[in-house]
């Protein structure tokens, strides 16, 4: 080693790494794999997350004995095995043609186009990454970003460029994506659902526009004059039948308050409960000029907890969805000071 240091100092570090790997084992020179879920499990209000990371990494690296390339290959294979095929748009067009009386058919087709675009990026990047790890194709900067992101449990930027807004880690994001795809597959196979999972839409505003269009065309009212009233039901997950007008939706969470199921109005949050799921809500379209707006809190609905977004090319916010009116016996200022809002999805 001394001779090598004198003659070829540039080879000193690689030679040292090789010597340690041969004498002591490869786990002493390989970068440890970051276990995000294990870090969260070890963290608490008394143990910050950074200490959980430090406690988790040595244990994970010593126990697994797998290289980062092997870990990525296993994760990529697992995601690809769970990812369904792209939606067959021609079949969907046959089953749900564009008709004047039913705007939801158009909403369904547009949503499937968006999700096909996303799943193609996910599938292509993971397949290319597997080939790059084996040396069959060049590891580009985009694939390297996918590699590094998946390794630390983060959603790659390449995916987010074609994705709906999400603050979830990689595991939660993949599970959420699969749930959304299953929701639309059930829609295709069994017809429009009685209760729509509002959190599952890529572009939620298109669904709201579809509900308004159906009401406007049925009652021959200009769509610009139509708004929504909101009735929170007593049911949590299912309803017997679809409403005559409007739609039932589920999947919203209250942050900063809770839904009092006895008083049927919003109330103070319970201790140590940050989010409270809302029951099924009936979106009741009607002429907005006739709405009363009495004893309600105008609660904003966001796609993520970031509560911020940018204007998209359609003129809609990328995060804000709409405001729902929830019954209350307190002034609006009370809930505004508490920052009460509704979220379509949580961060975990």
C-alpha positions as CSV (number, residue, x, y, z in Angstrom):
1,X,0.0,0.0,0.0
2,X,2.9,2.3,0.8
3,X,4.4,1.7,-2.7
4,X,1.1,2.3,-4.3
5,X,0.6,5.5,-2.4
6,X,4.0,6.7,-3.7
7,X,3.7,5.6,-7.3
8,X,-0.1,5.9,-8.0
9,X,-1.8,8.1,-5.4
10,X,-4.9,8.3,-7.6
11,X,-5.4,4.5,-7.1
12,X,-5.1,4.6,-3.3
13,X,-8.8,4.9,-2.4
14,X,-10.0,2.2,-4.9
15,X,-7.3,-0.2,-3.7
16,X,-8.2,0.5,-0.1
17,X,-11.9,-0.2,-0.8
18,X,-11.1,-3.4,-2.6
19,X,-8.8,-4.6,0.3
20,X,-11.5,-3.9,2.9
21,X,-14.2,-5.7,0.8
22,X,-12.0,-8.8,0.4
23,X,-10.8,-9.0,4.0
24,X,-13.9,-7.7,5.9
25,X,-16.9,-7.9,3.6
26,X,-18.7,-5.8,1.0
27,X,-21.1,-4.3,3.5
28,X,-18.2,-2.2,4.9
29,X,-17.7,-0.3,1.6
30,X,-21.2,-0.2,0.1
31,X,-23.5,2.8,0.8
32,X,-26.3,1.7,3.2
33,X,-29.8,1.6,1.9
34,X,-32.1,4.2,3.4
35,X,-35.2,2.6,5.1
36,X,-37.7,5.5,5.2
37,X,-40.5,3.5,7.0
38,X,-38.0,2.2,9.6
39,X,-36.9,5.7,10.3
40,X,-40.4,6.9,10.9
41,X,-41.1,3.9,13.1
42,X,-38.1,4.7,15.3
43,X,-38.8,8.4,15.5
44,X,-41.1,10.1,18.0
45,X,-41.8,13.4,19.6
46,X,-38.7,12.7,21.8
47,X,-36.5,11.2,19.2
48,X,-36.2,13.4,16.1
49,X,-36.4,11.8,12.6
50,X,-32.7,12.4,12.0
51,X,-31.7,10.2,14.9
52,X,-34.0,7.6,13.7
53,X,-32.2,7.7,10.3
54,X,-28.9,7.3,12.0
55,X,-30.1,4.3,14.1
56,X,-31.8,2.7,11.1
57,X,-29.0,2.9,8.5
58,X,-26.3,0.7,10.1
59,X,-28.8,-2.0,11.1
60,X,-30.2,-2.1,7.6
61,X,-26.9,-2.2,5.8
62,X,-25.4,-4.9,8.2
63,X,-28.5,-7.1,7.9
64,X,-29.3,-7.0,4.2
65,X,-25.9,-7.4,2.6
66,X,-27.4,-6.3,-0.8
67,X,-25.8,-3.8,-3.1
68,X,-27.8,-0.7,-4.1
69,X,-28.1,-2.1,-7.6
70,X,-29.7,-5.3,-6.2
71,X,-32.1,-3.3,-4.1
72,X,-33.2,-1.1,-7.0
73,X,-33.7,-4.1,-9.2
74,X,-36.0,-5.8,-6.6
75,X,-38.0,-2.6,-6.1
76,X,-38.3,-2.0,-9.8
77,X,-39.5,-5.6,-10.4
78,X,-42.0,-5.3,-7.6
79,X,-43.5,-2.1,-8.9
80,X,-43.6,-3.4,-12.5
81,X,-45.3,-6.6,-11.4
82,X,-48.1,-4.7,-9.7
83,X,-48.5,-2.0,-12.4
84,X,-51.5,-3.0,-14.6
85,X,-51.6,-2.6,-18.4
86,X,-52.6,0.7,-19.9
87,X,-56.3,1.3,-20.3
88,X,-57.7,0.3,-23.7
89,X,-59.2,3.6,-24.8
90,X,-60.9,2.2,-27.9
91,X,-62.9,-0.3,-25.7
92,X,-63.7,2.5,-23.3
93,X,-65.0,4.7,-26.1
94,X,-67.3,1.9,-27.2
95,X,-68.6,1.3,-23.7
96,X,-68.9,4.9,-22.8
97,X,-69.4,7.0,-25.9
98,X,-69.4,10.8,-25.9
99,X,-73.1,11.7,-25.5
100,X,-74.8,15.0,-24.7
101,X,-76.8,13.6,-21.8
102,X,-73.8,12.1,-19.8
103,X,-70.7,14.3,-19.4
104,X,-69.1,11.7,-17.1
105,X,-68.2,9.6,-20.1
106,X,-65.9,12.4,-21.3
107,X,-64.5,12.8,-17.8
108,X,-63.6,9.1,-17.7
109,X,-61.9,9.2,-21.1
110,X,-59.8,12.2,-20.2
111,X,-58.8,10.7,-16.9
112,X,-57.7,7.5,-18.5
113,X,-55.6,9.4,-21.0
114,X,-53.8,11.2,-18.2
115,X,-53.2,8.0,-16.2
116,X,-51.9,6.2,-19.3
117,X,-49.4,9.0,-19.9
118,X,-48.2,8.6,-16.3
119,X,-48.0,4.8,-16.2
120,X,-46.1,4.8,-19.5
121,X,-43.4,7.0,-18.0
122,X,-43.2,4.9,-14.8
123,X,-43.0,1.6,-16.7
124,X,-40.5,2.9,-19.3
125,X,-38.2,4.4,-16.7
126,X,-38.1,1.3,-14.5
127,X,-37.5,-1.0,-17.5
128,X,-34.7,1.2,-18.8
129,X,-33.2,1.5,-15.3
130,X,-33.0,-2.3,-15.0
131,X,-31.3,-2.5,-18.4
132,X,-28.9,0.3,-17.4
133,X,-27.9,-1.5,-14.2
134,X,-27.1,-4.6,-16.2
135,X,-25.0,-2.5,-18.7
136,X,-27.3,-3.0,-21.6
137,X,-28.0,0.7,-22.2
138,X,-26.3,3.9,-21.1
139,X,-27.2,5.3,-17.7
140,X,-28.4,8.7,-18.6
141,X,-28.7,11.6,-16.1
142,X,-32.5,11.0,-16.0
143,X,-32.1,7.4,-15.2
144,X,-29.5,8.2,-12.6
145,X,-32.0,10.5,-10.9
146,X,-34.6,7.7,-10.9
147,X,-32.0,5.4,-9.4
148,X,-31.1,7.8,-6.6
149,X,-34.7,8.8,-5.9
150,X,-35.9,5.2,-5.6
151,X,-32.9,4.3,-3.4
152,X,-33.9,6.9,-0.8
153,X,-37.7,6.2,-1.1
154,X,-38.5,9.4,-3.0
155,X,-40.7,9.8,-6.1
156,X,-38.5,10.5,-9.1
157,X,-38.8,13.9,-10.7
158,X,-39.4,12.2,-14.1
159,X,-42.6,10.7,-12.7
160,X,-43.8,13.9,-11.0
161,X,-43.5,15.8,-14.2
162,X,-46.4,13.7,-15.6
163,X,-48.1,13.1,-12.2
164,X,-50.9,14.5,-10.2
165,X,-49.7,16.5,-7.1
166,X,-48.5,14.3,-4.3
167,X,-46.3,14.7,-1.2
168,X,-46.1,11.0,-0.4
169,X,-42.9,8.9,-0.2
170,X,-42.3,6.4,-2.9
171,X,-44.1,3.5,-1.2
172,X,-47.2,5.5,-0.4
173,X,-47.2,7.0,-3.9
174,X,-47.1,3.7,-5.6
175,X,-49.9,2.3,-3.4
176,X,-52.0,5.4,-4.1
177,X,-51.4,5.2,-7.8
178,X,-52.5,1.5,-7.9
179,X,-55.6,2.4,-5.9
180,X,-56.5,5.1,-8.4
181,X,-56.0,2.8,-11.3
182,X,-58.2,0.1,-9.6
183,X,-60.9,2.8,-9.1
184,X,-61.1,3.6,-12.8
185,X,-60.9,-0.1,-13.8
186,X,-63.9,-0.8,-11.6
187,X,-65.7,2.1,-13.2
188,X,-65.0,0.6,-16.7
189,X,-66.1,-2.9,-15.6
190,X,-69.1,-2.1,-13.5
191,X,-70.3,1.4,-14.7
192,X,-70.2,4.7,-12.9
193,X,-69.8,4.3,-9.1
194,X,-72.6,5.3,-6.7
195,X,-70.0,7.1,-4.6
196,X,-67.1,8.8,-6.4
197,X,-63.7,8.7,-4.8
198,X,-62.9,12.4,-5.4
199,X,-59.3,12.0,-4.3
200,X,-58.7,9.4,-7.1
201,X,-59.1,11.9,-9.9
202,X,-56.1,13.2,-11.7
203,X,-57.8,16.5,-12.6
204,X,-60.6,16.9,-10.0
205,X,-62.0,20.0,-11.6
206,X,-63.1,18.0,-14.7
207,X,-65.2,15.8,-12.5
208,X,-66.9,18.9,-10.9
209,X,-67.5,20.4,-14.3
210,X,-69.0,17.1,-15.5
211,X,-71.5,17.1,-12.5
212,X,-72.4,20.7,-13.3
213,X,-72.9,20.0,-17.0
214,X,-75.2,17.1,-16.4
215,X,-77.4,19.2,-14.2
216,X,-77.3,22.2,-16.5
217,X,-78.3,20.1,-19.6
218,X,-81.0,18.2,-17.7
219,X,-82.7,21.4,-16.4
220,X,-81.6,23.7,-19.3
221,X,-79.9,26.2,-17.0
222,X,-76.7,28.1,-18.0
223,X,-73.8,26.4,-16.4
224,X,-72.4,29.8,-15.3
225,X,-75.3,30.1,-13.0
226,X,-74.8,26.8,-11.3
227,X,-73.0,26.2,-8.0
228,X,-72.9,23.5,-5.4
229,X,-74.6,23.0,-2.0
230,X,-73.1,20.4,0.3
231,X,-74.9,17.9,2.5
232,X,-72.7,15.7,4.7
233,X,-74.5,12.3,5.1
234,X,-74.3,9.8,7.9
235,X,-72.8,7.1,5.7
236,X,-69.0,6.6,5.8
237,X,-68.2,4.5,2.7
238,X,-71.3,3.4,0.7
239,X,-74.7,4.6,-0.4
240,X,-77.7,2.5,-1.6
241,X,-78.2,4.3,-4.9
242,X,-77.0,7.4,-6.9
243,X,-78.8,10.7,-6.3
244,X,-81.2,12.1,-8.8
245,X,-79.0,15.2,-9.3
246,X,-75.4,15.8,-8.3
247,X,-73.0,13.1,-7.0
248,X,-71.9,11.5,-3.8
249,X,-68.2,11.9,-3.0
250,X,-65.8,10.5,-0.4
251,X,-62.1,10.6,0.4
252,X,-61.8,14.0,2.1
253,X,-60.0,14.7,5.4
254,X,-60.4,17.6,7.7
255,X,-57.3,19.3,9.1
256,X,-57.5,21.6,12.1
257,X,-61.0,20.4,13.0
258,X,-63.2,17.2,13.1
259,X,-66.7,16.3,11.9
260,X,-69.0,15.9,14.9
261,X,-71.1,12.9,13.8
262,X,-73.7,13.5,16.6
263,X,-74.2,17.3,16.1
264,X,-73.7,16.9,12.3
265,X,-71.3,19.9,12.2
266,X,-67.6,20.7,12.5
267,X,-66.1,20.7,16.0
268,X,-62.8,21.0,17.7
269,X,-60.2,18.4,17.0
270,X,-59.7,15.6,19.5
271,X,-56.3,15.3,21.2
272,X,-53.5,13.8,19.1
273,X,-55.7,13.4,16.0
274,X,-54.5,15.6,13.2
275,X,-56.8,14.5,10.5
276,X,-60.5,13.4,10.6
277,X,-62.0,11.6,7.6
278,X,-65.3,13.2,6.4
279,X,-68.3,11.0,5.7
280,X,-69.8,10.8,2.2
281,X,-70.8,14.3,0.9
282,X,-73.7,14.9,-1.5
283,X,-72.7,17.5,-4.1
284,X,-76.1,19.2,-4.8
285,X,-75.9,21.4,-7.9
286,X,-78.4,24.3,-8.2
287,X,-78.7,28.0,-9.1
288,X,-76.1,29.7,-6.9
289,X,-78.2,32.8,-6.7
290,X,-80.8,30.9,-4.6
291,X,-78.3,29.6,-2.0
292,X,-78.7,30.8,1.6
293,X,-75.1,30.4,3.0
294,X,-76.3,30.5,6.7
295,X,-74.3,29.1,9.6
296,X,-71.6,27.5,7.5
297,X,-67.9,27.6,7.3
298,X,-66.5,27.9,3.8
299,X,-63.8,25.2,4.0
300,X,-61.2,25.2,1.2
301,X,-60.3,21.8,-0.3
302,X,-56.7,21.1,-1.4
303,X,-55.2,18.1,-3.1
304,X,-52.2,18.0,-0.7
305,X,-51.3,19.5,2.6
306,X,-49.0,22.0,1.0
307,X,-52.0,24.3,0.5
308,X,-50.3,26.1,-2.4
309,X,-50.2,25.7,-6.1
310,X,-49.7,27.4,-9.4
311,X,-52.2,28.2,-12.2
312,X,-52.2,25.6,-14.9
313,X,-52.8,26.1,-18.5
314,X,-56.5,25.5,-17.9
315,X,-56.7,28.4,-15.5
316,X,-57.2,26.2,-12.5
317,X,-54.9,25.9,-9.5
318,X,-52.7,22.8,-9.4
319,X,-53.6,22.3,-5.7
320,X,-56.8,24.1,-4.8
321,X,-60.0,22.3,-5.8
322,X,-63.0,24.1,-4.4
323,X,-64.6,25.3,-1.2
324,X,-67.2,23.3,0.6
325,X,-69.7,24.7,3.1
326,X,-69.9,22.8,6.4
327,X,-72.5,23.5,9.1
328,X,-71.1,25.2,12.2
329,X,-72.4,27.0,15.3
330,X,-69.3,29.2,15.5
331,X,-68.4,32.2,13.4
332,X,-66.1,31.6,10.4
333,X,-63.3,33.5,12.0
334,X,-63.0,30.8,14.7
335,X,-62.2,28.2,12.1
336,X,-60.1,30.5,9.9
337,X,-57.8,31.2,12.9
338,X,-57.4,27.4,13.3
339,X,-56.5,27.0,9.6
340,X,-59.2,24.5,9.0
341,X,-59.1,23.0,5.5
342,X,-60.0,19.8,3.8
343,X,-57.4,17.6,2.0
344,X,-57.9,15.0,-0.7
345,X,-54.9,13.0,0.4
346,X,-52.5,12.7,3.3
347,X,-48.8,12.7,3.2
348,X,-48.2,9.2,4.4
